[in-house]
Each structure stands twice: as structure tokens, then as C-alpha cells.
Amino acid sequence: MGIISWIVLGLLAGIVAKILLPGRDPGGLIGTTIIGVIGAFVGGWISARFLDRPITNEFYDGATWAAAIGGSLVLLVVYRIFFGHSRSR
């Protein structure tokens, strides 16, 4: 998979992560999207490095999607913990 595919996958993973963890985010839509893209890269790296599950070159591989969404969820939770109370609601 190329870099453009990872970015598209990250955008979609960020949307899924936002649906699974609804609520207000300090960064809004743009911040959540960036977290999704970074989460896809982090999830893929963790999957390949520590779980001994190399990421395939196929865009429609379920394990690749699960790693991307999982990475996005983790980053979204960490982002909310550190920056969730930085502005008044």
C-alpha cells in the first residue's frame, strides 16, 4: 500500500473511531482526522512490530483495517486525556 492509501485508510479509520467514541474533541473535525491518519500509521506499526502480524499490501485486508482503527481509537483516547479539558464547553 502506498502513502495515499494509508492516508485514505487513516481518514476512514478516524471517522470510525469518532463514531465509536462520540463526544466533543478539542481539535474538532480536523484534529480527529489527523488523529485518524496518525493512528493508522501507529496501528500498522504496532501490528507489524509487536503482534507479529505484518501489514499486507491489500487495502481491503481486515487486519489492516483493525490495526488502523485500533490505533486511531488509542490516539483519540490519549488526545482526550491530555487535551480534553483545555477549553470550556
HTML snippet that shows the backbone in 3Dmol.js (N, CA, C, O; Angstrom):
<script src="https://3Dmol.org/build/3Dmol-min.js"></script>
<div id="view" style="width:600px;height:400px;position:relative"></div>
<script>
const pdb = `
ATOM      1  N   MET A   1       0.847  -1.177   0.000  1.00  0.00           N
ATOM      2  CA  MET A   1       0.000   0.000   0.000  1.00  0.00           C
ATOM      3  C   MET A   1       0.887   1.232   0.000  1.00  0.00           C
ATOM      4  O   MET A   1       1.897   1.294   0.701  1.00  0.00           O
ATOM      5  N   GLY A   2       0.496   2.191  -0.787  1.00  0.00           N
ATOM      6  CA  GLY A   2       1.252   3.427  -0.857  1.00  0.00           C
ATOM      7  C   GLY A   2       0.824   4.415   0.219  1.00  0.00           C
ATOM      8  O   GLY A   2      -0.094   4.157   0.998  1.00  0.00           O
ATOM      9  N   ILE A   3       1.500   5.532   0.243  1.00  0.00           N
ATOM     10  CA  ILE A   3       1.226   6.558   1.253  1.00  0.00           C
ATOM     11  C   ILE A   3      -0.186   7.124   1.103  1.00  0.00           C
ATOM     12  O   ILE A   3      -0.844   7.418   2.101  1.00  0.00           O
ATOM     13  N   ILE A   4      -0.650   7.278  -0.124  1.00  0.00           N
ATOM     14  CA  ILE A   4      -2.002   7.810  -0.352  1.00  0.00           C
ATOM     15  C   ILE A   4      -3.047   6.835   0.182  1.00  0.00           C
ATOM     16  O   ILE A   4      -4.055   7.255   0.751  1.00  0.00           O
ATOM     17  N   SER A   5      -2.816   5.553   0.005  1.00  0.00           N
ATOM     18  CA  SER A   5      -3.746   4.550   0.536  1.00  0.00           C
ATOM     19  C   SER A   5      -3.798   4.595   2.052  1.00  0.00           C
ATOM     20  O   SER A   5      -4.871   4.464   2.640  1.00  0.00           O
ATOM     21  N   TRP A   6      -2.632   4.780   2.703  1.00  0.00           N
ATOM     22  CA  TRP A   6      -2.602   4.871   4.161  1.00  0.00           C
ATOM     23  C   TRP A   6      -3.319   6.120   4.647  1.00  0.00           C
ATOM     24  O   TRP A   6      -3.971   6.096   5.690  1.00  0.00           O
ATOM     25  N   ILE A   7      -3.204   7.208   3.898  1.00  0.00           N
ATOM     26  CA  ILE A   7      -3.897   8.437   4.293  1.00  0.00           C
ATOM     27  C   ILE A   7      -5.397   8.258   4.171  1.00  0.00           C
ATOM     28  O   ILE A   7      -6.142   8.669   5.060  1.00  0.00           O
ATOM     29  N   VAL A   8      -5.852   7.651   3.081  1.00  0.00           N
ATOM     30  CA  VAL A   8      -7.287   7.394   2.917  1.00  0.00           C
ATOM     31  C   VAL A   8      -7.774   6.440   3.995  1.00  0.00           C
ATOM     32  O   VAL A   8      -8.832   6.654   4.587  1.00  0.00           O
ATOM     33  N   LEU A   9      -7.010   5.395   4.249  1.00  0.00           N
ATOM     34  CA  LEU A   9      -7.366   4.456   5.314  1.00  0.00           C
ATOM     35  C   LEU A   9      -7.417   5.160   6.660  1.00  0.00           C
ATOM     36  O   LEU A   9      -8.313   4.901   7.464  1.00  0.00           O
ATOM     37  N   GLY A  10      -6.463   6.047   6.911  1.00  0.00           N
ATOM     38  CA  GLY A  10      -6.458   6.804   8.160  1.00  0.00           C
ATOM     39  C   GLY A  10      -7.651   7.724   8.298  1.00  0.00           C
ATOM     40  O   GLY A  10      -8.221   7.852   9.382  1.00  0.00           O
ATOM     41  N   LEU A  11      -8.034   8.369   7.200  1.00  0.00           N
ATOM     42  CA  LEU A  11      -9.225   9.225   7.238  1.00  0.00           C
ATOM     43  C   LEU A  11     -10.466   8.419   7.597  1.00  0.00           C
ATOM     44  O   LEU A  11     -11.272   8.832   8.431  1.00  0.00           O
ATOM     45  N   LEU A  12     -10.604   7.271   6.959  1.00  0.00           N
ATOM     46  CA  LEU A  12     -11.764   6.418   7.250  1.00  0.00           C
ATOM     47  C   LEU A  12     -11.683   5.833   8.662  1.00  0.00           C
ATOM     48  O   LEU A  12     -12.703   5.710   9.341  1.00  0.00           O
ATOM     49  N   ALA A  13     -10.487   5.476   9.101  1.00  0.00           N
ATOM     50  CA  ALA A  13     -10.326   4.952  10.465  1.00  0.00           C
ATOM     51  C   ALA A  13     -10.645   6.030  11.489  1.00  0.00           C
ATOM     52  O   ALA A  13     -11.228   5.735  12.533  1.00  0.00           O
ATOM     53  N   GLY A  14     -10.274   7.278  11.209  1.00  0.00           N
ATOM     54  CA  GLY A  14     -10.608   8.381  12.105  1.00  0.00           C
ATOM     55  C   GLY A  14     -12.107   8.594  12.213  1.00  0.00           C
ATOM     56  O   GLY A  14     -12.620   8.890  13.292  1.00  0.00           O
ATOM     57  N   ILE A  15     -12.808   8.446  11.103  1.00  0.00           N
ATOM     58  CA  ILE A  15     -14.273   8.569  11.118  1.00  0.00           C
ATOM     59  C   ILE A  15     -14.886   7.457  11.961  1.00  0.00           C
ATOM     60  O   ILE A  15     -15.777   7.705  12.774  1.00  0.00           O
ATOM     61  N   VAL A  16     -14.406   6.233  11.764  1.00  0.00           N
ATOM     62  CA  VAL A  16     -14.930   5.097  12.540  1.00  0.00           C
ATOM     63  C   VAL A  16     -14.621   5.281  14.024  1.00  0.00           C
ATOM     64  O   VAL A  16     -15.474   5.017  14.871  1.00  0.00           O
ATOM     65  N   ALA A  17     -13.409   5.731  14.343  1.00  0.00           N
ATOM     66  CA  ALA A  17     -13.041   5.961  15.744  1.00  0.00           C
ATOM     67  C   ALA A  17     -13.928   7.034  16.362  1.00  0.00           C
ATOM     68  O   ALA A  17     -14.325   6.919  17.521  1.00  0.00           O
ATOM     69  N   LYS A  18     -14.240   8.067  15.604  1.00  0.00           N
ATOM     70  CA  LYS A  18     -15.111   9.142  16.095  1.00  0.00           C
ATOM     71  C   LYS A  18     -16.534   8.629  16.322  1.00  0.00           C
ATOM     72  O   LYS A  18     -17.199   9.047  17.270  1.00  0.00           O
ATOM     73  N   ILE A  19     -16.997   7.738  15.469  1.00  0.00           N
ATOM     74  CA  ILE A  19     -18.328   7.143  15.649  1.00  0.00           C
ATOM     75  C   ILE A  19     -18.349   6.259  16.898  1.00  0.00           C
ATOM     76  O   ILE A  19     -19.326   6.260  17.646  1.00  0.00           O
ATOM     77  N   LEU A  20     -17.263   5.504  17.122  1.00  0.00           N
ATOM     78  CA  LEU A  20     -17.200   4.614  18.282  1.00  0.00           C
ATOM     79  C   LEU A  20     -17.003   5.376  19.595  1.00  0.00           C
ATOM     80  O   LEU A  20     -17.428   4.909  20.652  1.00  0.00           O
ATOM     81  N   LEU A  21     -16.359   6.549  19.532  1.00  0.00           N
ATOM     82  CA  LEU A  21     -16.137   7.385  20.717  1.00  0.00           C
ATOM     83  C   LEU A  21     -16.732   8.767  20.472  1.00  0.00           C
ATOM     84  O   LEU A  21     -15.996   9.722  20.219  1.00  0.00           O
ATOM     85  N   PRO A  22     -18.046   8.881  20.543  1.00  0.00           N
ATOM     86  CA  PRO A  22     -18.644  10.194  20.267  1.00  0.00           C
ATOM     87  C   PRO A  22     -18.330  11.185  21.388  1.00  0.00           C
ATOM     88  O   PRO A  22     -17.978  10.796  22.501  1.00  0.00           O
ATOM     89  N   GLY A  23     -18.462  12.430  21.079  1.00  0.00           N
ATOM     90  CA  GLY A  23     -18.204  13.479  22.054  1.00  0.00           C
ATOM     91  C   GLY A  23     -17.448  14.618  21.416  1.00  0.00           C
ATOM     92  O   GLY A  23     -17.048  14.555  20.253  1.00  0.00           O
ATOM     93  N   ARG A  24     -17.261  15.653  22.195  1.00  0.00           N
ATOM     94  CA  ARG A  24     -16.548  16.826  21.690  1.00  0.00           C
ATOM     95  C   ARG A  24     -15.055  16.622  21.830  1.00  0.00           C
ATOM     96  O   ARG A  24     -14.555  16.208  22.876  1.00  0.00           O
ATOM     97  N   ASP A  25     -14.368  16.919  20.768  1.00  0.00           N
ATOM     98  CA  ASP A  25     -12.912  16.867  20.777  1.00  0.00           C
ATOM     99  C   ASP A  25     -12.369  18.279  20.683  1.00  0.00           C
ATOM    100  O   ASP A  25     -12.944  19.119  19.990  1.00  0.00           O
ATOM    101  N   PRO A  26     -11.280  18.550  21.363  1.00  0.00           N
ATOM    102  CA  PRO A  26     -10.710  19.895  21.316  1.00  0.00           C
ATOM    103  C   PRO A  26     -10.308  20.321  19.907  1.00  0.00           C
ATOM    104  O   PRO A  26     -10.379  21.508  19.589  1.00  0.00           O
ATOM    105  N   GLY A  27      -9.892  19.395  19.060  1.00  0.00           N
ATOM    106  CA  GLY A  27      -9.426  19.736  17.726  1.00  0.00           C
ATOM    107  C   GLY A  27     -10.516  19.778  16.677  1.00  0.00           C
ATOM    108  O   GLY A  27     -10.269  20.228  15.558  1.00  0.00           O
ATOM    109  N   GLY A  28     -11.707  19.325  17.002  1.00  0.00           N
ATOM    110  CA  GLY A  28     -12.796  19.301  16.042  1.00  0.00           C
ATOM    111  C   GLY A  28     -12.570  18.262  14.955  1.00  0.00           C
ATOM    112  O   GLY A  28     -11.864  17.273  15.155  1.00  0.00           O
ATOM    113  N   LEU A  29     -13.175  18.500  13.815  1.00  0.00           N
ATOM    114  CA  LEU A  29     -13.116  17.552  12.705  1.00  0.00           C
ATOM    115  C   LEU A  29     -11.692  17.410  12.159  1.00  0.00           C
ATOM    116  O   LEU A  29     -11.243  16.303  11.861  1.00  0.00           O
ATOM    117  N   ILE A  30     -11.005  18.515  12.035  1.00  0.00           N
ATOM    118  CA  ILE A  30      -9.637  18.478  11.501  1.00  0.00           C
ATOM    119  C   ILE A  30      -8.713  17.688  12.432  1.00  0.00           C
ATOM    120  O   ILE A  30      -7.939  16.847  11.975  1.00  0.00           O
ATOM    121  N   GLY A  31      -8.794  17.956  13.722  1.00  0.00           N
ATOM    122  CA  GLY A  31      -7.959  17.243  14.690  1.00  0.00           C
ATOM    123  C   GLY A  31      -8.248  15.758  14.714  1.00  0.00           C
ATOM    124  O   GLY A  31      -7.328  14.944  14.789  1.00  0.00           O
ATOM    125  N   THR A  32      -9.523  15.400  14.649  1.00  0.00           N
ATOM    126  CA  THR A  32      -9.901  13.996  14.644  1.00  0.00           C
ATOM    127  C   THR A  32      -9.408  13.300  13.381  1.00  0.00           C
ATOM    128  O   THR A  32      -8.989  12.144  13.427  1.00  0.00           O
ATOM    129  N   THR A  33      -9.459  13.998  12.267  1.00  0.00           N
ATOM    130  CA  THR A  33      -8.974  13.435  11.007  1.00  0.00           C
ATOM    131  C   THR A  33      -7.471  13.194  11.059  1.00  0.00           C
ATOM    132  O   THR A  33      -6.987  12.153  10.615  1.00  0.00           O
ATOM    133  N   ILE A  34      -6.742  14.151  11.596  1.00  0.00           N
ATOM    134  CA  ILE A  34      -5.288  13.989  11.719  1.00  0.00           C
ATOM    135  C   ILE A  34      -4.960  12.834  12.661  1.00  0.00           C
ATOM    136  O   ILE A  34      -4.035  12.062  12.407  1.00  0.00           O
ATOM    137  N   ILE A  35      -5.716  12.720  13.742  1.00  0.00           N
ATOM    138  CA  ILE A  35      -5.520  11.601  14.667  1.00  0.00           C
ATOM    139  C   ILE A  35      -5.796  10.276  13.959  1.00  0.00           C
ATOM    140  O   ILE A  35      -5.101   9.289  14.201  1.00  0.00           O
ATOM    141  N   GLY A  36      -6.798  10.246  13.095  1.00  0.00           N
ATOM    142  CA  GLY A  36      -7.089   9.033  12.340  1.00  0.00           C
ATOM    143  C   GLY A  36      -5.952   8.625  11.430  1.00  0.00           C
ATOM    144  O   GLY A  36      -5.612   7.444  11.357  1.00  0.00           O
ATOM    145  N   VAL A  37      -5.358   9.583  10.732  1.00  0.00           N
ATOM    146  CA  VAL A  37      -4.245   9.279   9.835  1.00  0.00           C
ATOM    147  C   VAL A  37      -3.029   8.802  10.632  1.00  0.00           C
ATOM    148  O   VAL A  37      -2.411   7.798  10.279  1.00  0.00           O
ATOM    149  N   ILE A  38      -2.688   9.512  11.697  1.00  0.00           N
ATOM    150  CA  ILE A  38      -1.553   9.107  12.529  1.00  0.00           C
ATOM    151  C   ILE A  38      -1.839   7.762  13.196  1.00  0.00           C
ATOM    152  O   ILE A  38      -0.948   6.921  13.320  1.00  0.00           O
ATOM    153  N   GLY A  39      -3.088   7.564  13.624  1.00  0.00           N
ATOM    154  CA  GLY A  39      -3.472   6.296  14.242  1.00  0.00           C
ATOM    155  C   GLY A  39      -3.344   5.115  13.303  1.00  0.00           C
ATOM    156  O   GLY A  39      -2.988   4.017  13.731  1.00  0.00           O
ATOM    157  N   ALA A  40      -3.629   5.326  12.029  1.00  0.00           N
ATOM    158  CA  ALA A  40      -3.467   4.252  11.047  1.00  0.00           C
ATOM    159  C   ALA A  40      -2.000   3.847  10.940  1.00  0.00           C
ATOM    160  O   ALA A  40      -1.682   2.659  10.896  1.00  0.00           O
ATOM    161  N   PHE A  41      -1.112   4.835  10.897  1.00  0.00           N
ATOM    162  CA  PHE A  41       0.316   4.528  10.838  1.00  0.00           C
ATOM    163  C   PHE A  41       0.789   3.845  12.112  1.00  0.00           C
ATOM    164  O   PHE A  41       1.523   2.858  12.051  1.00  0.00           O
ATOM    165  N   VAL A  42       0.378   4.357  13.260  1.00  0.00           N
ATOM    166  CA  VAL A  42       0.797   3.773  14.542  1.00  0.00           C
ATOM    167  C   VAL A  42       0.230   2.362  14.703  1.00  0.00           C
ATOM    168  O   VAL A  42       0.944   1.451  15.124  1.00  0.00           O
ATOM    169  N   GLY A  43      -1.039   2.181  14.372  1.00  0.00           N
ATOM    170  CA  GLY A  43      -1.648   0.853  14.474  1.00  0.00           C
ATOM    171  C   GLY A  43      -0.968  -0.160  13.564  1.00  0.00           C
ATOM    172  O   GLY A  43      -0.756  -1.309  13.953  1.00  0.00           O
ATOM    173  N   GLY A  44      -0.629   0.264  12.363  1.00  0.00           N
ATOM    174  CA  GLY A  44       0.077  -0.628  11.441  1.00  0.00           C
ATOM    175  C   GLY A  44       1.468  -0.980  11.942  1.00  0.00           C
ATOM    176  O   GLY A  44       1.912  -2.121  11.821  1.00  0.00           O
ATOM    177  N   TRP A  45       2.154   0.013  12.509  1.00  0.00           N
ATOM    178  CA  TRP A  45       3.489  -0.236  13.035  1.00  0.00           C
ATOM    179  C   TRP A  45       3.437  -1.186  14.237  1.00  0.00           C
ATOM    180  O   TRP A  45       4.238  -2.116  14.332  1.00  0.00           O
ATOM    181  N   ILE A  46       2.497  -0.949  15.147  1.00  0.00           N
ATOM    182  CA  ILE A  46       2.361  -1.812  16.328  1.00  0.00           C
ATOM    183  C   ILE A  46       2.015  -3.233  15.909  1.00  0.00           C
ATOM    184  O   ILE A  46       2.551  -4.198  16.454  1.00  0.00           O
ATOM    185  N   SER A  47       1.121  -3.356  14.944  1.00  0.00           N
ATOM    186  CA  SER A  47       0.726  -4.676  14.465  1.00  0.00           C
ATOM    187  C   SER A  47       1.909  -5.425  13.858  1.00  0.00           C
ATOM    188  O   SER A  47       2.088  -6.617  14.111  1.00  0.00           O
ATOM    189  N   ALA A  48       2.699  -4.744  13.075  1.00  0.00           N
ATOM    190  CA  ALA A  48       3.832  -5.398  12.429  1.00  0.00           C
ATOM    191  C   ALA A  48       4.977  -5.658  13.409  1.00  0.00           C
ATOM    192  O   ALA A  48       5.646  -6.689  13.326  1.00  0.00           O
ATOM    193  N   ARG A  49       5.196  -4.745  14.317  1.00  0.00           N
ATOM    194  CA  ARG A  49       6.356  -4.829  15.207  1.00  0.00           C
ATOM    195  C   ARG A  49       6.139  -5.755  16.400  1.00  0.00           C
ATOM    196  O   ARG A  49       6.981  -6.606  16.687  1.00  0.00           O
ATOM    197  N   PHE A  50       5.022  -5.596  17.089  1.00  0.00           N
ATOM    198  CA  PHE A  50       4.825  -6.296  18.358  1.00  0.00           C
ATOM    199  C   PHE A  50       3.862  -7.480  18.281  1.00  0.00           C
ATOM    200  O   PHE A  50       3.990  -8.424  19.060  1.00  0.00           O
ATOM    201  N   LEU A  51       2.923  -7.448  17.379  1.00  0.00           N
ATOM    202  CA  LEU A  51       1.941  -8.528  17.287  1.00  0.00           C
ATOM    203  C   LEU A  51       2.308  -9.566  16.235  1.00  0.00           C
ATOM    204  O   LEU A  51       1.567 -10.522  16.009  1.00  0.00           O
ATOM    205  N   ASP A  52       3.456  -9.370  15.594  1.00  0.00           N
ATOM    206  CA  ASP A  52       3.949 -10.286  14.565  1.00  0.00           C
ATOM    207  C   ASP A  52       2.910 -10.513  13.471  1.00  0.00           C
ATOM    208  O   ASP A  52       2.776 -11.619  12.947  1.00  0.00           O
ATOM    209  N   ARG A  53       2.187  -9.467  13.138  1.00  0.00           N
ATOM    210  CA  ARG A  53       1.180  -9.524  12.077  1.00  0.00           C
ATOM    211  C   ARG A  53       1.538  -8.463  11.039  1.00  0.00           C
ATOM    212  O   ARG A  53       1.093  -7.319  11.137  1.00  0.00           O
ATOM    213  N   PRO A  54       2.341  -8.845  10.048  1.00  0.00           N
ATOM    214  CA  PRO A  54       2.746  -7.838   9.063  1.00  0.00           C
ATOM    215  C   PRO A  54       1.537  -7.302   8.288  1.00  0.00           C
ATOM    216  O   PRO A  54       0.585  -8.029   8.002  1.00  0.00           O
ATOM    217  N   ILE A  55       1.605  -6.043   7.968  1.00  0.00           N
ATOM    218  CA  ILE A  55       0.543  -5.402   7.221  1.00  0.00           C
ATOM    219  C   ILE A  55       0.701  -5.776   5.755  1.00  0.00           C
ATOM    220  O   ILE A  55       1.789  -5.660   5.191  1.00  0.00           O
ATOM    221  N   THR A  56      -0.373  -6.220   5.150  1.00  0.00           N
ATOM    222  CA  THR A  56      -0.324  -6.633   3.750  1.00  0.00           C
ATOM    223  C   THR A  56      -0.410  -5.430   2.828  1.00  0.00           C
ATOM    224  O   THR A  56      -0.652  -4.304   3.263  1.00  0.00           O
ATOM    225  N   ASN A  57      -0.214  -5.686   1.589  1.00  0.00           N
ATOM    226  CA  ASN A  57      -0.296  -4.628   0.582  1.00  0.00           C
ATOM    227  C   ASN A  57      -1.707  -4.463   0.045  1.00  0.00           C
ATOM    228  O   ASN A  57      -1.910  -3.735  -0.927  1.00  0.00           O
ATOM    229  N   GLU A  58      -2.674  -5.111   0.647  1.00  0.00           N
ATOM    230  CA  GLU A  58      -4.048  -5.023   0.186  1.00  0.00           C
ATOM    231  C   GLU A  58      -4.816  -4.012   1.031  1.00  0.00           C
ATOM    232  O   GLU A  58      -4.735  -4.015   2.259  1.00  0.00           O
ATOM    233  N   PHE A  59      -5.557  -3.155   0.349  1.00  0.00           N
ATOM    234  CA  PHE A  59      -6.328  -2.115   1.029  1.00  0.00           C
ATOM    235  C   PHE A  59      -7.508  -2.709   1.791  1.00  0.00           C
ATOM    236  O   PHE A  59      -7.921  -2.156   2.810  1.00  0.00           O
ATOM    237  N   TYR A  60      -8.053  -3.815   1.318  1.00  0.00           N
ATOM    238  CA  TYR A  60      -9.263  -4.382   1.910  1.00  0.00           C
ATOM    239  C   TYR A  60      -8.990  -5.508   2.901  1.00  0.00           C
ATOM    240  O   TYR A  60      -9.889  -6.297   3.192  1.00  0.00           O
ATOM    241  N   ASP A  61      -7.790  -5.599   3.417  1.00  0.00           N
ATOM    242  CA  ASP A  61      -7.457  -6.618   4.403  1.00  0.00           C
ATOM    243  C   ASP A  61      -8.048  -6.235   5.755  1.00  0.00           C
ATOM    244  O   ASP A  61      -7.847  -5.114   6.223  1.00  0.00           O
ATOM    245  N   GLY A  62      -8.766  -7.145   6.378  1.00  0.00           N
ATOM    246  CA  GLY A  62      -9.427  -6.881   7.657  1.00  0.00           C
ATOM    247  C   GLY A  62      -8.460  -6.561   8.785  1.00  0.00           C
ATOM    248  O   GLY A  62      -8.741  -5.703   9.621  1.00  0.00           O
ATOM    249  N   ALA A  63      -7.319  -7.248   8.813  1.00  0.00           N
ATOM    250  CA  ALA A  63      -6.335  -6.989   9.870  1.00  0.00           C
ATOM    251  C   ALA A  63      -5.744  -5.588   9.737  1.00  0.00           C
ATOM    252  O   ALA A  63      -5.462  -4.938  10.744  1.00  0.00           O
ATOM    253  N   THR A  64      -5.556  -5.125   8.522  1.00  0.00           N
ATOM    254  CA  THR A  64      -5.045  -3.773   8.304  1.00  0.00           C
ATOM    255  C   THR A  64      -6.038  -2.744   8.807  1.00  0.00           C
ATOM    256  O   THR A  64      -5.652  -1.769   9.453  1.00  0.00           O
ATOM    257  N   TRP A  65      -7.299  -2.950   8.521  1.00  0.00           N
ATOM    258  CA  TRP A  65      -8.351  -2.042   8.989  1.00  0.00           C
ATOM    259  C   TRP A  65      -8.462  -2.062  10.505  1.00  0.00           C
ATOM    260  O   TRP A  65      -8.605  -1.014  11.135  1.00  0.00           O
ATOM    261  N   ALA A  66      -8.398  -3.255  11.093  1.00  0.00           N
ATOM    262  CA  ALA A  66      -8.490  -3.360  12.550  1.00  0.00           C
ATOM    263  C   ALA A  66      -7.319  -2.645  13.218  1.00  0.00           C
ATOM    264  O   ALA A  66      -7.499  -1.971  14.232  1.00  0.00           O
ATOM    265  N   ALA A  67      -6.119  -2.789  12.654  1.00  0.00           N
ATOM    266  CA  ALA A  67      -4.949  -2.109  13.217  1.00  0.00           C
ATOM    267  C   ALA A  67      -5.086  -0.597  13.101  1.00  0.00           C
ATOM    268  O   ALA A  67      -4.752   0.131  14.035  1.00  0.00           O
ATOM    269  N   ALA A  68      -5.573  -0.125  11.966  1.00  0.00           N
ATOM    270  CA  ALA A  68      -5.734   1.316  11.754  1.00  0.00           C
ATOM    271  C   ALA A  68      -6.797   1.900  12.684  1.00  0.00           C
ATOM    272  O   ALA A  68      -6.590   2.958  13.279  1.00  0.00           O
ATOM    273  N   ILE A  69      -7.916   1.223  12.806  1.00  0.00           N
ATOM    274  CA  ILE A  69      -8.990   1.710  13.684  1.00  0.00           C
ATOM    275  C   ILE A  69      -8.554   1.632  15.143  1.00  0.00           C
ATOM    276  O   ILE A  69      -8.824   2.547  15.921  1.00  0.00           O
ATOM    277  N   GLY A  70      -7.880   0.544  15.517  1.00  0.00           N
ATOM    278  CA  GLY A  70      -7.378   0.419  16.892  1.00  0.00           C
ATOM    279  C   GLY A  70      -6.377   1.504  17.236  1.00  0.00           C
ATOM    280  O   GLY A  70      -6.432   2.076  18.325  1.00  0.00           O
ATOM    281  N   GLY A  71      -5.462   1.794  16.321  1.00  0.00           N
ATOM    282  CA  GLY A  71      -4.508   2.871  16.551  1.00  0.00           C
ATOM    283  C   GLY A  71      -5.192   4.218  16.667  1.00  0.00           C
ATOM    284  O   GLY A  71      -4.797   5.049  17.484  1.00  0.00           O
ATOM    285  N   SER A  72      -6.217   4.441  15.855  1.00  0.00           N
ATOM    286  CA  SER A  72      -6.965   5.701  15.920  1.00  0.00           C
ATOM    287  C   SER A  72      -7.716   5.838  17.235  1.00  0.00           C
ATOM    288  O   SER A  72      -7.758   6.920  17.820  1.00  0.00           O
ATOM    289  N   LEU A  73      -8.310   4.741  17.701  1.00  0.00           N
ATOM    290  CA  LEU A  73      -9.013   4.777  18.983  1.00  0.00           C
ATOM    291  C   LEU A  73      -8.064   5.089  20.134  1.00  0.00           C
ATOM    292  O   LEU A  73      -8.381   5.895  21.009  1.00  0.00           O
ATOM    293  N   VAL A  74      -6.909   4.451  20.126  1.00  0.00           N
ATOM    294  CA  VAL A  74      -5.938   4.684  21.194  1.00  0.00           C
ATOM    295  C   VAL A  74      -5.477   6.141  21.182  1.00  0.00           C
ATOM    296  O   VAL A  74      -5.426   6.783  22.231  1.00  0.00           O
ATOM    297  N   LEU A  75      -5.146   6.656  20.018  1.00  0.00           N
ATOM    298  CA  LEU A  75      -4.695   8.047  19.946  1.00  0.00           C
ATOM    299  C   LEU A  75      -5.802   9.022  20.305  1.00  0.00           C
ATOM    300  O   LEU A  75      -5.538  10.057  20.918  1.00  0.00           O
ATOM    301  N   LEU A  76      -7.035   8.711  19.936  1.00  0.00           N
ATOM    302  CA  LEU A  76      -8.154   9.588  20.285  1.00  0.00           C
ATOM    303  C   LEU A  76      -8.366   9.625  21.792  1.00  0.00           C
ATOM    304  O   LEU A  76      -8.630  10.689  22.351  1.00  0.00           O
ATOM    305  N   VAL A  77      -8.256   8.488  22.451  1.00  0.00           N
ATOM    306  CA  VAL A  77      -8.393   8.448  23.910  1.00  0.00           C
ATOM    307  C   VAL A  77      -7.259   9.215  24.579  1.00  0.00           C
ATOM    308  O   VAL A  77      -7.500   9.992  25.504  1.00  0.00           O
ATOM    309  N   VAL A  78      -6.031   9.007  24.125  1.00  0.00           N
ATOM    310  CA  VAL A  78      -4.885   9.722  24.692  1.00  0.00           C
ATOM    311  C   VAL A  78      -5.037  11.223  24.455  1.00  0.00           C
ATOM    312  O   VAL A  78      -4.760  12.021  25.350  1.00  0.00           O
ATOM    313  N   TYR A  79      -5.469  11.606  23.277  1.00  0.00           N
ATOM    314  CA  TYR A  79      -5.671  13.017  22.951  1.00  0.00           C
ATOM    315  C   TYR A  79      -6.718  13.648  23.868  1.00  0.00           C
ATOM    316  O   TYR A  79      -6.542  14.770  24.343  1.00  0.00           O
ATOM    317  N   ARG A  80      -7.802  12.921  24.110  1.00  0.00           N
ATOM    318  CA  ARG A  80      -8.837  13.443  25.007  1.00  0.00           C
ATOM    319  C   ARG A  80      -8.342  13.536  26.446  1.00  0.00           C
ATOM    320  O   ARG A  80      -8.714  14.462  27.167  1.00  0.00           O
ATOM    321  N   ILE A  81      -7.518  12.602  26.868  1.00  0.00           N
ATOM    322  CA  ILE A  81      -6.990  12.645  28.237  1.00  0.00           C
ATOM    323  C   ILE A  81      -6.108  13.873  28.434  1.00  0.00           C
ATOM    324  O   ILE A  81      -6.226  14.572  29.440  1.00  0.00           O
ATOM    325  N   PHE A  82      -5.230  14.134  27.480  1.00  0.00           N
ATOM    326  CA  PHE A  82      -4.283  15.236  27.636  1.00  0.00           C
ATOM    327  C   PHE A  82      -4.856  16.601  27.267  1.00  0.00           C
ATOM    328  O   PHE A  82      -4.487  17.606  27.875  1.00  0.00           O
ATOM    329  N   PHE A  83      -5.740  16.654  26.294  1.00  0.00           N
ATOM    330  CA  PHE A  83      -6.239  17.945  25.801  1.00  0.00           C
ATOM    331  C   PHE A  83      -7.738  18.111  25.901  1.00  0.00           C
ATOM    332  O   PHE A  83      -8.278  19.094  25.395  1.00  0.00           O
ATOM    333  N   GLY A  84      -8.422  17.186  26.534  1.00  0.00           N
ATOM    334  CA  GLY A  84      -9.876  17.222  26.579  1.00  0.00           C
ATOM    335  C   GLY A  84     -10.452  18.355  27.396  1.00  0.00           C
ATOM    336  O   GLY A  84     -11.574  18.785  27.130  1.00  0.00           O
ATOM    337  N   HIS A  85      -9.733  18.850  28.370  1.00  0.00           N
ATOM    338  CA  HIS A  85     -10.247  19.894  29.245  1.00  0.00           C
ATOM    339  C   HIS A  85      -9.574  21.244  29.001  1.00  0.00           C
ATOM    340  O   HIS A  85      -9.561  22.111  29.875  1.00  0.00           O
ATOM    341  N   SER A  86      -9.013  21.407  27.798  1.00  0.00           N
ATOM    342  CA  SER A  86      -8.264  22.622  27.553  1.00  0.00           C
ATOM    343  C   SER A  86      -9.141  23.815  27.172  1.00  0.00           C
ATOM    344  O   SER A  86      -8.657  24.947  27.160  1.00  0.00           O
ATOM    345  N   ARG A  87     -10.394  23.591  26.866  1.00  0.00           N
ATOM    346  CA  ARG A  87     -11.285  24.698  26.555  1.00  0.00           C
ATOM    347  C   ARG A  87     -12.609  24.501  27.278  1.00  0.00           C
ATOM    348  O   ARG A  87     -12.978  23.376  27.615  1.00  0.00           O
ATOM    349  N   SER A  88     -13.305  25.572  27.508  1.00  0.00           N
ATOM    350  CA  SER A  88     -14.595  25.473  28.203  1.00  0.00           C
ATOM    351  C   SER A  88     -15.632  24.906  27.265  1.00  0.00           C
ATOM    352  O   SER A  88     -15.567  25.108  26.053  1.00  0.00           O
ATOM    353  N   ARG A  89     -16.574  24.208  27.822  1.00  0.00           N
ATOM    354  CA  ARG A  89     -17.599  23.552  26.993  1.00  0.00           C
ATOM    355  C   ARG A  89     -18.883  24.310  27.080  1.00  0.00           C
ATOM    356  O   ARG A  89     -19.871  23.923  26.456  1.00  0.00           O
TER     357      ARG A  89
END
`;
const viewer = $3Dmol.createViewer("view");
viewer.addModel(pdb, "pdb");
viewer.setStyle({}, {cartoon: {color: "spectrum"}});
viewer.zoomTo();
viewer.render();
</script>
